């Protein structure tokens, strides 16, 4: 798969998640996607002897999004099946704010959406966490050290990893800038809705962008759900030349 597919997906999802995360933090005083921040708030709540229930609920909502993706993968369903649910969770926050009135608990729906989105990008073809810039920034720093200071060329895998990491870092900054601009100049209501629509589109086209033909044909009668097949050993009783071949087949996801 060409880098452009990885980069575009990582950049779009990082931008949307940081946009949503920044607006949520400013409006509700809580991180919807960055659970490290939520855990810091939980610690502060414990020390200040205030209830940490809200922080725990946000973490549980984010984890619920991850569990939903795990159920999706266990059922061998395509990513596009999750797209409407992920977008509706983000949209629900706008809906509740408009019709019920703004309450901090409404961020739970958004936390579920961001948890699912981050895990989809991390556990899928992109292989990058789109809510964390620290690790991606360190990957860029490592590449800088290798190429500039050690003058060591990167192999194809390292180039792709560094390129995706760079896109995530840039997408983080752009998402934060756009989120800040939306808070200052954007509408008071329905601020999450356009981004929810973008989530729906990006996750819906994910399968078409990344699905590729199998890397090797599975052997007749073998379990197609096994990730890697060990090399076959020649059989003394089998005169078929194919039995002497060593075949390793990776499951295409």
C-alpha positions as CSV (number, residue, x, y, z in Angstrom):
1,X,0.0,0.0,0.0
2,X,1.4,3.4,-0.9
3,X,2.4,5.8,1.8
4,X,-0.1,8.3,0.6
5,X,-2.9,6.1,1.9
6,X,-1.3,5.8,5.3
7,X,-0.4,9.4,5.5
8,X,-3.8,10.7,4.4
9,X,-5.7,8.5,6.8
10,X,-3.4,9.3,9.8
11,X,-3.4,13.0,9.0
12,X,-7.2,13.3,8.7
13,X,-7.9,11.3,11.8
14,X,-5.3,13.1,13.8
15,X,-6.6,16.5,12.7
16,X,-10.2,15.6,13.5
17,X,-9.4,14.0,16.9
18,X,-7.3,17.0,18.0
19,X,-10.0,19.4,16.8
20,X,-12.6,17.5,18.8
21,X,-10.3,17.0,21.8
22,X,-9.4,20.7,22.1
23,X,-13.0,21.9,21.8
24,X,-14.1,19.3,24.3
25,X,-11.4,20.4,26.8
26,X,-12.3,24.1,26.5
27,X,-16.1,23.4,26.8
28,X,-16.2,20.6,29.4
29,X,-12.8,20.9,31.1
30,X,-12.0,17.3,30.3
31,X,-9.9,15.4,27.8
32,X,-12.1,13.2,25.6
33,X,-9.3,11.4,23.7
34,X,-6.1,11.9,25.7
35,X,-6.6,9.6,28.7
36,X,-3.2,10.5,30.2
37,X,-4.7,14.0,30.9
38,X,-7.8,12.4,32.3
39,X,-5.8,10.3,34.7
40,X,-3.9,13.4,35.8
41,X,-7.2,15.1,36.6
42,X,-8.3,12.0,38.5
43,X,-5.2,12.2,40.6
44,X,-5.9,15.8,41.4
45,X,-9.5,15.0,42.3
46,X,-8.4,12.4,44.7
47,X,-5.9,14.6,46.5
48,X,-8.3,17.6,46.6
49,X,-10.9,15.2,48.0
50,X,-13.4,15.8,45.3
51,X,-15.3,13.1,43.5
52,X,-13.3,11.4,40.7
53,X,-16.5,9.9,39.3
54,X,-16.5,12.1,36.2
55,X,-12.9,11.3,35.3
56,X,-13.5,7.6,35.7
57,X,-16.6,7.8,33.6
58,X,-14.7,9.5,30.8
59,X,-12.0,6.8,30.9
60,X,-14.7,4.1,30.8
61,X,-16.4,5.7,27.8
62,X,-13.1,5.9,25.9
63,X,-12.5,2.2,26.8
64,X,-16.0,1.3,25.6
65,X,-15.1,2.6,22.2
66,X,-12.1,0.3,22.1
67,X,-14.2,-2.6,23.2
68,X,-16.6,-1.9,20.4
69,X,-13.8,-2.0,17.8
70,X,-12.5,-5.3,19.3
71,X,-16.0,-6.8,18.9
72,X,-16.0,-5.6,15.3
73,X,-12.7,-7.2,14.6
74,X,-13.7,-10.5,16.3
75,X,-16.7,-10.6,14.0
76,X,-14.5,-10.0,11.0
77,X,-16.6,-7.0,10.0
78,X,-15.1,-4.2,7.9
79,X,-14.2,-0.8,9.4
80,X,-17.0,0.9,7.5
81,X,-19.5,-0.9,9.7
82,X,-18.2,1.2,12.7
83,X,-18.2,4.5,10.8
84,X,-21.9,5.4,11.5
85,X,-21.6,4.6,15.2
86,X,-18.4,6.5,15.6
87,X,-19.8,9.6,13.9
88,X,-23.1,9.4,15.8
89,X,-21.3,9.4,19.1
90,X,-19.5,12.6,18.2
91,X,-22.8,14.1,16.9
92,X,-24.6,13.1,20.1
93,X,-22.5,15.6,22.0
94,X,-23.8,18.4,19.8
95,X,-27.3,17.1,19.9
96,X,-27.4,16.9,23.7
97,X,-25.9,20.3,24.1
98,X,-28.5,21.9,21.8
99,X,-31.6,20.1,23.1
100,X,-30.8,19.5,26.7
101,X,-28.3,22.3,27.5
102,X,-24.5,22.0,27.9
103,X,-23.4,19.6,30.6
104,X,-20.0,18.2,31.1
105,X,-21.4,14.6,31.1
106,X,-22.2,15.0,27.4
107,X,-18.5,14.6,26.6
108,X,-18.8,10.9,27.4
109,X,-20.3,10.2,23.9
110,X,-17.4,12.1,22.4
111,X,-14.9,10.1,24.5
112,X,-16.4,6.9,23.2
113,X,-16.0,8.1,19.6
114,X,-12.4,9.1,20.0
115,X,-11.5,5.9,21.8
116,X,-12.8,3.9,18.9
117,X,-11.2,6.1,16.2
118,X,-7.7,6.0,17.9
119,X,-7.9,2.2,18.3
120,X,-9.0,1.7,14.7
121,X,-6.0,3.6,13.4
122,X,-3.6,2.0,15.9
123,X,-4.7,-1.6,15.4
124,X,-5.4,-1.4,11.7
125,X,-3.3,-0.7,8.6
126,X,-2.0,2.7,9.7
127,X,-0.4,1.3,12.9
128,X,-0.2,4.8,14.5
129,X,-1.9,6.3,17.5
130,X,-3.6,9.4,16.3
131,X,-4.3,10.9,19.8
132,X,-0.7,10.9,21.0
133,X,1.9,13.2,19.5
134,X,4.8,12.4,21.9
135,X,5.6,9.0,20.6
136,X,5.3,10.1,17.0
137,X,7.5,13.2,17.7
138,X,10.1,10.8,19.2
139,X,10.0,8.7,16.0
140,X,10.8,11.8,14.0
141,X,13.7,12.6,16.4
142,X,15.1,9.1,16.0
143,X,14.9,9.4,12.2
144,X,16.7,12.8,12.4
145,X,19.4,11.3,14.5
146,X,19.9,8.4,12.1
147,X,19.8,10.4,8.8
148,X,21.5,13.7,9.8
149,X,23.9,12.8,12.6
150,X,24.8,9.2,11.7
151,X,24.2,9.6,8.0
152,X,22.5,6.3,7.9
153,X,19.8,5.7,5.3
154,X,16.4,4.6,6.4
155,X,14.9,1.4,5.0
156,X,11.4,1.3,3.5
157,X,9.7,0.4,6.7
158,X,11.5,3.2,8.7
159,X,10.7,5.7,6.0
160,X,7.0,4.9,6.1
161,X,7.0,4.9,9.9
162,X,8.7,8.3,10.0
163,X,6.5,9.8,7.3
164,X,3.3,8.7,9.1
165,X,4.7,10.0,12.4
166,X,5.5,13.3,10.8
167,X,2.0,13.6,9.4
168,X,0.5,12.8,12.9
169,X,2.6,15.6,14.5
170,X,1.6,18.1,11.8
171,X,-2.0,16.9,12.0
172,X,-2.0,17.4,15.8
173,X,-0.8,21.0,15.4
174,X,-3.3,21.8,12.6
175,X,-6.2,20.1,14.5
176,X,-5.4,22.2,17.6
177,X,-5.2,25.4,15.5
178,X,-8.5,24.7,13.7
179,X,-10.1,23.8,17.0
180,X,-9.0,27.1,18.6
181,X,-10.2,29.0,15.5
182,X,-13.6,27.2,15.7
183,X,-14.0,28.1,19.3
184,X,-13.3,31.8,18.6
185,X,-15.0,32.3,15.3
186,X,-17.2,29.3,14.8
187,X,-20.9,28.7,15.7
188,X,-21.9,28.3,19.3
189,X,-23.9,25.1,18.5
190,X,-23.2,22.1,16.3
191,X,-19.5,22.7,16.4
192,X,-18.8,18.9,16.4
193,X,-21.1,18.0,13.5
194,X,-18.9,18.8,10.5
195,X,-16.1,16.8,12.0
196,X,-18.4,13.9,12.8
197,X,-19.4,13.9,9.1
198,X,-15.7,13.8,8.2
199,X,-15.2,10.9,10.5
200,X,-18.0,9.1,8.8
201,X,-16.5,9.6,5.3
202,X,-12.9,8.7,6.3
203,X,-13.8,5.5,8.1
204,X,-16.2,4.5,5.3
205,X,-13.5,4.7,2.7
206,X,-10.9,3.1,4.9
207,X,-11.5,-0.4,3.6
208,X,-11.3,0.6,0.0
209,X,-8.1,2.4,0.6
210,X,-6.3,-0.3,2.5
211,X,-7.8,-3.6,1.4
212,X,-5.4,-5.4,-0.9
213,X,-5.3,-8.9,-2.5
214,X,-3.9,-11.6,-0.3
215,X,-0.1,-11.8,-0.2
216,X,-0.2,-15.5,-0.7
217,X,-2.8,-18.2,-1.3
218,X,-3.8,-20.2,1.7
219,X,-3.4,-24.0,1.5
220,X,-6.5,-26.0,0.9
221,X,-8.0,-27.0,4.3
222,X,-5.9,-24.7,6.4
223,X,-7.4,-22.3,8.8
224,X,-7.6,-18.8,7.1
225,X,-7.6,-17.1,10.5
226,X,-4.1,-18.2,11.5
227,X,-1.8,-15.2,11.1
228,X,1.4,-17.0,9.9
229,X,1.8,-20.5,8.6
230,X,5.1,-22.3,9.4
231,X,7.0,-23.7,6.4
232,X,5.7,-27.1,5.3
233,X,7.9,-30.1,5.6
234,X,8.2,-32.5,2.7
235,X,6.2,-35.7,3.2
236,X,7.8,-39.1,2.5
237,X,4.4,-40.4,1.4
238,X,3.5,-37.6,-0.9
239,X,4.9,-37.4,-4.4
240,X,3.4,-34.1,-5.1
241,X,6.1,-31.5,-5.6
242,X,4.0,-28.9,-4.0
243,X,4.4,-30.6,-0.6
244,X,8.1,-29.7,-0.6
245,X,7.5,-26.0,-0.9
246,X,8.0,-23.8,2.1
247,X,5.1,-21.4,2.1
248,X,4.5,-18.6,4.5
249,X,1.3,-16.8,4.1
250,X,0.3,-13.7,6.0
251,X,-3.3,-13.0,6.5
252,X,-4.4,-9.9,4.6
253,X,-6.5,-7.6,6.8
